[in-house]
Amino acid sequence: MSEPVLAIDIGGTKILAALVDGAEILDRQRVPTPRSGAVDELVRDVGELARPWLDRVAVVGVAATGVFDDGGWHALNEDVLAIPAG
């Protein structure tokens, strides 16, 4: 069995973290995306989700919707994302 991968999806309404081995999801957790769009809040929440699995993974993959710029997170399409632009 290979080492599991930590997959993280940062979306407009939720942050989802999953421990994945091949095609099998071993465990998953999710929290609402912080409404402020502040990167430090996103990093804090991702860290809290990932912490229980960090000793089990060698690889982490992150997907994020939007643009991270100048300390903030901005929506590409405000009609789709729950995060306000600017």
Salt bridges, closest charged atoms under 4 A:
ASP9 OD2 - LYS14 NZ 3.74
ASP45 OD1 - ARG44 NE 3.01
